[in-house]
Amino acid sequence: MTTLRGRRLRIGSRQVAAIVSHGYIWLCLTVFVLPFLALLVHSFSERGGVSGIQNFQDVLGSFGDNLLWSFKITGLSLLLNLAISLPAAYALVRYPVPGRRLVFSLLQLSLYVLSLLLTYTFTYHATSMWGLVLAMVVGTFPLMLTPIVVALKDLPLVFEEAAHCLGATKWQTYRRIVFPLIGPGVSAGLLLSFIIVFNEYLVTLFVHPADLETAPLRVFNLVRTNGLAPSTSALAVVMQLVSFLAVLVFFRAFGTRHFKGTYIL
């Protein structure tokens, strides 16, 4: 009888823990999804005789250029970020860089603080598209670097040594062995940087030229001047859907197998 009671208590505690866990998950989902649903409902409301699907038609019409600028700035920023982060991560992990822990920690300081400081100081009198791209690269560099460093740290050196023994050059080894195996880390950096750059308006507000207005900056300017109009809500909804789609594609393609919880350096 005592054993049966103990089993019932254990089963009961497990059920309670499962219910609490599921309740917590649904609570988090509700908290994060409700603002988006409220924005979606507001985007279908009417103002000035325009409502419903017409608000989203304006996104492809009057807001189309803003979305194109956002995609262009994001694409250029990701390419430059990747070109800088790949050799930097390889040098930090594979070579005995003096004080590399300190170097890696200092590189994290560029997240937004240095991006605003440097780009505003050095490009204020020469604002351009490339100045904005530089600001985004400096600001999101740690987000690209860290997942690549983790992936390289988890990659055993024996793969590269085996390739060298078989006659491969360093470039061939990196291109055909290292880069494919650290693909999940690269994709994680691309995802994080994409979400930040695509939705960033604060850096753009400081650095953008007069003839360039990204979608986040357009939303900010419209809300500041006219309030949250339904057409502005429609543009914000489209931007959020693009970010959601990027996250879904990432997890569909790569899953979470590369999150191992190891030390970075």
N, C-alpha and C positions, 0 to 999 in steps of 0.2 A: 504493500500500500504506500509506504514511504517513497519507494522508487517511482511509482506511478504519479504521485503528487509532485515529485521533483521534476519529472518530465513535463507534466502539465504546466508547471510554473515556468520552465524554460521555454516551452512552446508559446505560452502566453506572453512572456517578455519579448520574444522574437517578433511576434505579431504586432505588439505595441511599437517596437522599434521600427518595423517596416512601415506601419501606418504613419508614424511621426516623420520618417524619412520622406515618404511620398508626399505628405502634406507640406513639408518644407520645400520640396522641389516645386510643387505646384504654386506655392506662395511666391517663390522667386520668379517663376514664369509669369505669374499674374502681375507682379510689380514691374517687370521689365516690358511686358507686352502691352499693358493698358495704355501707357502714353502713346505708343504707336497706333493703337486702335482709336484712341481719341483724335489723333491727328488725321487718321484715315476718314473717320466720320465727318470731321470738319471740312475735309477737302471736297466732300460731295454737297456741302451746303451752298446756298445761293447768295450772291451779292452782285448788284448791278445787272441783273437779268441773266447772269451766267451761272450755271450750276452743273453738278454732276460730271459727266464725262467730258464736258467742254473745258473744265478746269485742267484735266489731264491732257487735253489736246493743246492747250497753251504751253504745256511743258515741252512738247516737241516743236512748238512754233516759236513763241517769243523767248522761251527759255532754252531753246535748242543750242544756241551758241555757248551759253554758260555751261551746259553739260559737256559740250565738246571740249571746252577749255579745261574743265576739270579732268576729263579723261587724258587729255594731252599732257597736262602738268603732272598728273599721277604717273603716266607711263614713262616720261622722261626721268622723273625722280626715282622710280624703281630701277630703271636701267643703270643710272649713275650710282645709286646706292649699292646695287649688286656688284658692279664693277669694282667698287672700293672695298666692300665688305669681304668678298671672297679671298683676295690676297691678304688682307689684314687679319682675318680669322686664321688662315693657314699659318701665317708668321707667328701669331700669338701661341698657337697650339703646338706646332711642330718644331719651332726653333727656340733656343734658350735665350729669349729676350730678357735682358736685365730688368727686374722689377715689373714683370708682366702683369702681376695681380694689381699693382698700383696703376699701371698703364690702362688696364682694362677698366678699372674703377673710374679713372679720370675721363675715359671716353664716354662713360654714361652721363657725364655732366652736360653733354651737348644737347640732351633731350629738351628742346624748347628754349631753355635759358640761353645757351650760346647761339641758337638759331636766330632768336630775336635780337640779341645783342650785336652779333657780328653782321648779320645781313642789314639791319637797320643802320649800323654805323658806316659800313663800307659800300652799300648800294643805294643809300637814300637819295643821292644826287644822280644816280644812273639806274633808275628802276627799269627793269626789263623782264621779259619772260624768263630768261636764264637766271636773273637774280632771284626770282621767285622759286625756280627749281632748286637753286643752291640752298635757299632757306629751308626748303622741305627736306633736302638731302641731309643737311646738318642736323635738323631737328629730329629726324627719324633714323639716323644712322645706328644708334644703339639697338633699336628694334629689329634691324636687319642683321646686325653683327652677332647679337647674343644667341639666337637659335643656330646660326652656322657654327659658332664656337662650340656649342653643346654637341652638335652632330659630329664635328671633328673630334671632340674629346672622346666620344663613344665609339669612334671608328678605330679598330686596332691597327697598329702600324705594320703588322705582318702582311697586310694586303699590298701596301706600297713596296715593301721589301721583296715580296714575291714577284711583283711586276718588274722591279729593277733587275732581279736575278734572271728573268726571262728576256732581258734585253730592251725593255721599254725605257724611253727617256722620261725625264721628270714631267715634261709637258704631256706626253702620252699617258703617263700614270695618273696625272691629275684629271685629264679630260675623260679618260675611259674607265678609271677605277674610282678615284676619290669623288669626283663631282656627282656621278650617279648614286653613290652610296650615301651622300649627304643631302640628297634631293629633298627628303622631308624637312630637314632644317632650313634649307633654302626656301622651300614653299611656305614654311611658317613665317619666316622673315618677310617674304613678299606679301603674305596675307595681312600681317600686322601693319606693315608700312602702307599698304593700299588703303586700309580702313582709315588710318590716321590722315594720310595726305588727301584722300578723296573728300573727306568731311571737314578739312581744316579751313577756317576762315580768319583766325586771329593773325597768323603769320602773313596771310595774303593781304589783310587789311593794312599792314605796315609796308609791304614790299611791292605790291602789284603796280604795274604801270596803269595809266589812265584808261587805255583802250582794252584792258584785260579784266574781265570780271568772271570769276568761277561761280559755279552753282551755290556753294555754301556762302560766299560773299554776297551773292544776289539775294539769297534768303535773308541774310543779316540786314542788308540795306532796306529791303522791302518791309521787314518787320519793324525796323527802326522808324521808317517814314509813314507807313500806312497800317501798321498793326498786322496781325496774323490773318490775312485774307485767305479765302478758300483756294485761290490759285497758287498762293505761296505755300499753303499746306500741301497741295498736290505735288509741287516741286520737291518739298522735303520728304514726302512719302516715296517718290521715285528714287531719291538719293538713298533712303533707308533700304529700299528693296534691292538696290544694287549692292549695298554692303551685305545684306542678308544672303543674296545669291552668291557672293564671293565666299562667304563662310561655308555655305552648304556645299559648294563645289570643292572647297578645300577638304572638308571632312569626308566627302564622298570619294575623293580621289586618294587621299592619304590616310584617313582615319587618325587614330591617336597612338599608333604603335611607337612613335619616336619619343613620346614623353616618358622619360625614364627616371626623372628626379635625381640626376647625378650632379655632382659639383661641376661648376663651369670651368674652372682652371685648377 
